């Protein structure tokens, strides 16, 4: 009879990616206790990050050992080379001091302390590990949480969670590397935290459907990407995935971002680090974009952002040079975000901005005049009305504004779209994930592709040419509209106003023939129902 395995043995570890994520989430949720939502999130995501840097370090060390000859190399020289910081940092891997290594933490996870040393809680050991990693890696200074040795954190359950993370063997799960696997786990946890925190979760997490729509439309492949309120960095991560999926080099992208909430800024720094994206472009600290732009004078090739909707309390300076098209009202920052984005764009730059639907038609406090000037400047390339319930954190209907500094042929497409705007009404797309949340389907024939394909066909991009997609107006879904028509409509940018209604299928069958046919079909259905009822009754009688 085979020996019984312990629950923490690898044999008991989850066997699929879904099982792994679900198991970790359920285990982490047991730690919640009396922690606030924000503190709980920091505790769990900090552990995920700590596990990632340790596994990635181990992976690089094993690769390096093989490259250096392994057992055939001089042992003294081998150890010196294995400890060379450049061999790790030069490959995007963080240095992990001995007392920050996951094996060390796991060894003492349940209170087993080193002989002759004063006892330490697992929380204190983790706090010391965070300090050690920040001390060894300058780019992480001030970003990692140090909150584990607190009275309100259950140290026993914290130790059990460390044990579980250890048994999962993140660095060797299937064919995935530590970075890819931990990136998935981190994103999964971010999404779950956003759902759990409701409205507040929207501050750091943009639904993947929305992010992917913006990325697929803009197709960032090289240059500077910017998000002035970057949350947890989802726009950057999805842009890198887009480039890699299309077999490009993610190193051709340079990330720039800013976030005003300190804890969210730390999440973004960790998220980018886990995905192997240089996070120096997020600045040395959190900061208010309206109070001080941390990237002055830097022109961006792509701007992708989901700013807070209808923000009332914002830092407003009526003399700010960013207000090229008019001073935004003090009680709503929507047009402050839009003008900031336009101000940051390079001459051939493009942008995608998530906004509340009201931004498309509001005329209060001078917003209509600002919108009119932006339309007359020919900066709006596409307006997309999105389905409801994409954001679990808010019931406000949303849209995506797409901007292009130059719509001439040769600048993002082969078709000259000067003086035109593409309107897309995507409100009927999507499927319900549950009763509270909708998502857009992915894949080559999915909802996201339908939106992106319409835009690329309209602009005549390489993507459209590769798929053989000519552009045509589709009633009820998309239509290309001139600036003159938009002016006639009072500069309203609501897609439903322009795309019209979907064409109804014509029915050439005469009404009398249709009635006769439907009667025959109904009577046939009744007969079949009676026949089946008789069979069922006969079978039931035979059971008595």
C-alpha positions in Angstrom: 0.0 0.0 0.0 1.5 3.4 -1.0 2.4 5.8 1.8 -0.1 8.5 2.6 0.9 11.9 1.3 0.6 15.0 3.4 -1.7 17.8 2.2 1.2 20.0 1.5 3.0 17.4 -0.8 3.3 18.2 -4.5 1.1 15.2 -5.2 -1.8 17.0 -3.7 -1.1 20.2 -5.5 -3.8 21.5 -8.0 -3.3 19.9 -11.4 -4.8 22.7 -13.6 -4.3 26.4 -13.8 -8.0 27.0 -12.9 -7.7 24.7 -9.9 -4.5 26.4 -8.8 -6.0 29.9 -8.9 -9.2 28.8 -7.2 -7.4 26.8 -4.5 -5.1 29.8 -3.7 -8.0 32.2 -3.6 -10.0 30.0 -1.2 -7.0 29.6 1.0 -6.1 33.3 1.0 -9.7 34.2 1.8 -9.4 32.3 5.1 -6.9 34.9 6.2 -9.3 37.8 5.9 -10.4 37.8 9.5 -10.5 41.4 10.8 -8.4 42.9 8.1 -9.7 45.8 6.1 -10.2 45.1 2.4 -7.2 47.3 1.4 -4.9 45.6 4.0 -6.1 42.2 3.0 -5.3 42.9 -0.6 -1.8 44.1 0.2 -1.1 41.0 2.3 -2.1 38.5 -0.3 -0.6 40.3 -3.4 2.6 40.9 -1.5 2.9 37.2 -0.8 2.2 36.4 -4.5 5.0 38.8 -5.5 7.4 37.4 -2.9 6.8 33.9 -4.3 7.3 35.1 -7.8 10.6 36.8 -7.3 11.9 33.8 -5.4 10.8 31.3 -8.2 12.1 33.5 -11.0 15.5 33.8 -9.2 15.6 30.0 -8.8 14.8 29.5 -12.5 17.5 31.9 -13.6 20.0 30.3 -11.2 19.4 26.9 -12.7 19.7 28.1 -16.2 22.9 29.9 -15.3 24.3 26.8 -13.6 23.8 24.8 -16.8 25.4 27.5 -18.9 28.4 27.6 -16.7 29.0 23.9 -16.9 27.2 22.6 -13.8 29.0 19.8 -12.0 31.9 20.0 -14.5 32.8 23.6 -13.5 35.2 24.7 -10.9 33.0 24.8 -7.7 34.6 28.0 -6.3 34.3 29.9 -9.5 30.8 28.5 -10.1 29.5 29.9 -6.8 31.1 33.3 -7.5 29.4 33.4 -10.9 26.1 32.2 -9.6 26.1 35.1 -7.1 27.0 37.8 -9.7 24.1 40.3 -9.5 24.5 41.2 -13.2 23.6 37.7 -14.2 20.2 38.3 -12.7 19.4 42.0 -13.1 20.6 41.9 -16.7 17.8 39.4 -17.4 15.0 41.2 -15.6 15.3 39.0 -12.5 15.3 40.5 -9.0 18.0 39.7 -6.5 16.7 37.6 -3.6 18.8 37.6 -0.4 18.9 34.3 1.6 16.4 35.5 4.2 13.9 36.5 1.6 14.0 33.2 -0.3 10.7 31.3 -0.2 12.4 28.1 0.9 13.7 30.0 4.0 10.2 31.4 4.8 8.5 28.1 4.2 11.0 26.3 6.6 9.9 28.6 9.4 6.3 29.1 8.3 4.8 27.3 11.3 6.9 28.8 14.0 10.0 26.5 13.7 12.8 29.0 14.4 16.5 28.6 14.0 18.2 26.9 17.0 19.8 29.4 19.4 17.8 32.3 17.8 15.0 34.2 19.5 11.6 33.1 18.2 10.1 35.1 15.3 6.6 35.0 13.9 6.2 34.2 10.2 4.8 37.7 9.8 8.0 39.3 11.1 10.1 37.0 8.8 8.0 38.1 5.8 8.4 41.8 6.8 12.2 41.3 7.0 12.1 39.5 3.6 10.3 42.5 2.0 12.9 44.9 3.5 15.7 42.7 2.2 14.3 42.5 -1.4 13.8 46.3 -1.5 17.3 46.8 -0.2 18.8 44.6 -2.9 16.7 46.0 -5.8 16.6 49.8 -6.1 13.5 49.8 -8.5 11.4 48.2 -5.7 12.2 50.7 -3.0 9.0 51.8 -1.2 6.8 49.5 -3.2 6.4 46.3 -1.1 4.1 46.0 1.8 5.4 45.6 5.4 2.3 44.8 7.2 2.6 41.1 8.1 3.6 41.3 11.8 0.4 42.9 13.0 -1.9 41.8 15.8 -4.9 41.6 13.5 -3.2 39.1 11.1 -3.7 35.4 12.1 -0.1 34.2 12.1 -1.1 30.5 12.1 -3.2 30.9 8.9 -0.5 33.1 7.4 2.0 30.2 7.9 -0.5 27.8 6.4 -0.8 30.0 3.3 2.9 30.2 2.9 3.0 26.4 3.1 0.3 26.1 0.4 2.1 28.6 -1.9 5.2 26.5 -1.5 3.5 23.2 -2.4 2.0 24.7 -5.5 5.5 24.9 -7.1 4.8 27.9 -9.2 8.0 27.8 -11.2 7.3 24.4 -12.6 3.5 24.2 -13.2 3.0 22.7 -16.6 5.0 24.4 -19.3 4.7 27.9 -17.8 7.6 29.9 -16.4 7.3 31.6 -13.0 6.7 35.0 -14.6 3.8 33.8 -16.8 2.2 31.7 -14.1 2.5 34.3 -11.4 1.2 37.0 -13.8 -1.9 35.0 -14.3 -2.4 34.4 -10.6 -1.8 38.1 -9.8 -4.3 39.2 -12.4 -6.8 36.7 -11.2 -6.4 37.9 -7.6 -6.7 41.6 -8.7 -10.0 40.8 -10.5 -11.4 39.0 -7.4 -10.4 41.8 -5.1 -12.0 44.3 -7.4 -15.3 42.3 -7.3 -15.1 41.9 -3.5 -14.5 45.6 -3.0 -17.3 46.7 -5.3 -17.2 50.4 -6.2 -13.8 50.9 -4.7 -12.4 48.0 -6.8 -12.9 50.1 -9.9 -10.1 52.4 -8.7 -7.5 49.9 -9.5 -9.0 47.4 -11.9 -10.4 47.9 -15.4 -12.4 44.9 -16.7 -10.3 42.8 -19.1 -12.9 43.2 -21.8 -12.5 46.9 -21.8 -8.7 46.8 -21.7 -8.5 44.3 -24.6 -10.9 46.3 -26.7 -8.7 49.4 -26.4 -5.5 47.5 -27.0 -6.9 45.6 -30.0 -8.1 48.8 -31.6 -4.9 50.8 -31.1 -2.5 47.9 -31.7 0.5 49.2 -29.8 3.7 47.7 -31.2 6.5 50.2 -30.5 7.0 53.5 -28.8 5.8 55.1 -25.5 2.6 53.9 -23.8 1.1 56.1 -21.2 -1.7 55.9 -18.7 -2.2 59.0 -16.5 -4.3 57.1 -13.9 -2.8 53.6 -14.4 -4.5 51.8 -11.5 -2.8 48.4 -11.2 -1.2 48.6 -14.7 -3.6 46.5 -16.7 -3.3 48.5 -19.9 0.5 48.0 -19.9 0.3 44.3 -19.2 -2.3 43.7 -22.0 -0.2 45.8 -24.4 2.8 43.6 -23.8 0.7 40.5 -24.3 -0.6 42.0 -27.6 3.0 42.5 -28.9 4.1 39.0 -27.8 1.0 37.4 -29.4 1.9 39.1 -32.7 5.5 37.9 -32.4 6.9 41.4 -31.8 9.4 42.5 -29.2 7.9 43.8 -25.9 11.2 45.7 -25.4 10.1 48.0 -28.2 7.5 49.4 -25.8 8.4 52.0 -23.1 5.9 52.3 -20.2 4.9 55.6 -18.6 2.3 56.0 -16.0 1.0 57.9 -13.0 -1.3 57.0 -10.1 -2.5 59.2 -7.3 -3.3 56.5 -4.7 -0.2 55.1 -3.0 -1.4 51.6 -2.4 -2.7 51.3 -6.0 0.7 52.6 -7.3 2.4 49.9 -5.3 0.1 47.3 -6.9 1.0 48.6 -10.4 4.8 48.5 -9.6 4.5 44.9 -8.5 2.2 43.9 -11.4 4.6 45.2 -13.9 7.6 43.6 -12.2 5.8 40.2 -12.2 5.2 40.5 -15.9 8.8 41.5 -16.6 7.9 45.1 -17.6 10.3 47.9 -16.5 8.3 49.9 -13.9 10.6 52.9 -13.6 8.2 54.8 -15.9 5.6 54.8 -13.0 7.7 57.4 -11.2 9.4 57.3 -7.7 6.1 57.8 -5.9 2.4 58.2 -6.3 1.2 61.6 -7.6 -1.8 63.5 -8.8 -1.7 63.9 -12.6 -3.5 67.3 -12.5 -1.4 68.7 -9.7 1.9 67.7 -11.3 2.6 65.8 -14.5 5.5 63.4 -13.6 6.4 63.1 -17.3 6.6 66.7 -18.6 7.6 67.2 -22.1 7.4 63.5 -23.0 5.3 62.9 -26.1 3.4 59.6 -26.0 2.7 57.3 -29.0 -0.2 55.7 -27.3 -2.4 56.7 -24.4 -4.8 54.2 -22.9 -6.7 55.0 -19.7 -9.8 54.5 -17.6 -10.0 57.6 -15.5 -12.4 58.1 -12.6 -15.9 58.9 -14.0 -17.3 62.3 -13.4 -14.7 63.2 -10.8 -15.8 66.2 -8.8 -13.0 66.9 -6.4 -10.0 67.4 -8.6 -7.0 69.8 -8.6 -8.0 72.5 -11.1 -5.8 75.4 -12.3 -7.6 77.6 -14.8 -4.2 78.8 -16.2 -3.0 75.2 -17.0 -1.6 75.0 -20.5 -3.3 71.7 -21.1 -6.7 73.3 -21.4 -6.2 74.0 -25.1 -9.9 73.6 -26.0 -11.4 75.3 -22.9 -11.2 75.2 -19.1 -12.9 72.1 -17.7 -15.6 72.7 -15.1 -14.7 72.5 -11.5 -17.4 69.9 -10.7 -16.4 67.3 -13.4 -13.0 66.3 -14.6 -14.1 64.3 -17.7 -12.9 66.9 -20.1 -9.8 67.6 -18.0 -8.8 64.0 -18.6 -9.6 64.1 -22.3 -7.5 67.3 -22.8 -4.6 66.0 -20.7 -4.6 62.9 -23.0 -4.6 65.1 -26.2 -1.9 67.3 -24.7 0.4 64.3 -24.1 0.0 62.7 -27.6 2.9 62.8 -30.1 2.1 64.2 -33.6 1.2 60.7 -34.9 -0.1 59.4 -31.6 -3.4 57.7 -30.8 -5.4 57.1 -27.7 -8.3 55.2 -26.1 -10.1 56.7 -23.1 -13.0 55.1 -21.2 -15.6 57.7 -20.2 -19.1 57.8 -18.8 -21.7 58.1 -21.5 -22.7 61.6 -20.4 -19.4 62.9 -21.8 -20.6 62.2 -25.4 -23.5 64.7 -25.2 -23.2 66.9 -22.1 -23.5 70.7 -22.7 -23.4 71.8 -19.1 -20.7 74.2 -17.8 -19.0 74.7 -21.2 -18.4 71.0 -21.9 -20.4 71.1 -25.1 -18.1 74.0 -26.4 -15.0 72.0 -25.5 -16.3 68.9 -27.3 -17.2 71.0 -30.4 -13.6 72.4 -30.5 -12.1 68.9 -30.2 -14.3 67.7 -33.0 -13.5 70.7 -35.2 -9.8 70.0 -34.6 -10.5 66.6 -36.2 -9.0 64.7 -33.2 -11.8 62.2 -32.6 -11.3 59.0 -34.7 -13.9 56.6 -33.3 -16.6 56.5 -30.6 -17.8 53.2 -29.2 -20.9 52.8 -27.0 -20.2 49.8 -24.8 -22.7 47.3 -23.3 -24.0 47.9 -19.7 -22.7 46.0 -16.7 -19.1 45.6 -17.9 -18.0 47.4 -14.7 -19.2 45.5 -11.6 -18.1 48.6 -9.6 -20.6 51.0 -11.2 -23.9 50.9 -13.0 -22.9 54.0 -15.1 -23.1 53.2 -18.9 -19.7 53.7 -20.5 -18.2 54.5 -23.9 -14.7 54.6 -25.3 -13.3 57.7 -27.1 -10.6 57.0 -29.6 -8.4 59.8 -30.7 -5.8 60.2 -33.5 -3.6 63.2 -34.0 -3.4 62.5 -37.8 -6.1 60.6 -39.7 -4.5 61.0 -43.1 -3.5 57.9 -45.2 -0.1 56.6 -44.1 -0.6 57.6 -40.5 -2.1 54.5 -38.9 -3.9 53.3 -42.1 -4.1 53.4 -45.9 -7.4 55.3 -46.0 -7.6 59.1 -45.5 -10.2 59.7 -42.8 -9.7 63.4 -42.4 -13.0 65.0 -41.4 -14.7 61.7 -40.5 -15.5 59.9 -37.3 -16.4 56.2 -37.0 -19.3 55.5 -34.7 -19.8 52.0 -33.3 -22.8 50.9 -31.2 -21.7 47.8 -29.3 -24.4 48.0 -26.7 -26.0 44.7 -27.8 -22.7 42.7 -27.6 -21.4 40.7 -24.7 -22.6 37.9 -22.4 -23.5 37.7 -18.7 -20.7 36.2 -16.6 -23.2 36.3 -13.7 -26.2 38.3 -12.7 -24.0 41.4 -12.0 -21.3 41.4 -14.6 -21.1 41.3 -18.4 -18.1 40.5 -20.6 -17.2 40.8 -24.2 -16.3 37.5 -25.9 -12.7 37.0 -27.1 -11.3 35.1 -30.1 -11.2 35.8 -33.8 -15.0 35.9 -34.2 -15.7 37.4 -30.8 -17.2 40.7 -29.7 -13.8 42.4 -29.2 -12.7 41.4 -32.7 -15.9 42.7 -34.2 -15.3 46.1 -32.7 -11.6 46.1 -33.6 -12.2 44.8 -37.2 -14.7 47.5 -37.9 -12.2 50.2 -36.9 -9.2 48.6 -38.8 -11.3 48.2 -41.9 -12.4 51.8 -41.7 -8.7 52.9 -41.4 -7.4 50.4 -43.9 -4.8 49.0 -41.5 -2.5 46.1 -42.2 -4.6 44.0 -39.9 -7.7 44.6 -42.1 -5.7 43.9 -45.2 -4.5 40.6 -43.8 -8.0 39.5 -43.0 -9.4 40.9 -46.3 -11.8 43.3 -44.6 -13.2 46.1 -46.6 -15.1 48.7 -44.7 -18.9 49.2 -45.0 -21.5 50.9 -42.9 -23.6 48.3 -41.0 -27.0 49.7 -39.9 -27.4 49.4 -36.2 -23.7 48.8 -35.6 -21.3 51.1 -37.3 -21.2 54.2 -39.6 -18.7 56.7 -40.8 -19.9 60.2 -40.3 -18.5 63.6 -41.5 -17.7 66.4 -39.2 -20.4 68.5 -40.9 -23.1 66.0 -40.0 -21.8 65.9 -36.4 -21.9 69.7 -36.3 -25.5 69.6 -37.5 -26.3 67.3 -34.7 -25.0 69.8 -32.1 -21.7 68.0 -31.8 -23.3 65.0 -30.0 -21.0 62.0 -30.2 -23.5 59.3 -29.2 -23.2 56.4 -31.7 -26.9 55.5 -31.5 -27.8 58.8 -33.0 -25.8 58.0 -36.2 -25.8 54.2 -36.8 -29.5 53.8 -37.1 -31.4 50.6 -36.6 -30.3 47.1 -37.7 -31.9 46.0 -41.0 -34.8 43.6 -40.5 -34.9 40.4 -42.5 -37.5 40.6 -45.3 -40.3 38.1 -45.3 -41.8 37.5 -48.8 -44.2 34.8 -47.7 -47.9 35.9 -48.2 -49.7 36.3 -44.9 -52.5 33.7 -45.7 -49.9 31.1 -46.7 -47.9 31.8 -43.5 -51.0 31.4 -41.3 -51.9 28.1 -43.0 -48.3 26.8 -42.6 -48.1 27.7 -38.9 -51.4 26.1 -38.2 -50.2 22.8 -39.8 -46.9 22.9 -37.9 -48.7 23.5 -34.6 -51.2 20.6 -35.2 -48.3 18.3 -36.1 -46.6 19.3 -32.9 -49.7 18.6 -30.9 -50.0 15.1 -32.5 -46.4 14.3 -31.7 -46.9 15.5 -28.1 -49.9 13.2 -27.7 -48.0 10.3 -29.1 -45.1 10.8 -26.7 -47.5 11.2 -23.8 -49.0 7.8 -24.5 -45.7 6.1 -24.6 -44.7 7.6 -21.3 -48.0 6.6 -19.6 -47.5 3.0 -20.9 -44.0 2.8 -19.5 -45.2 4.2 -16.1 -48.0 1.6 -16.0 -45.5 -1.2 -16.6 -43.5 -0.2 -13.5 -46.5 -0.8 -11.2 
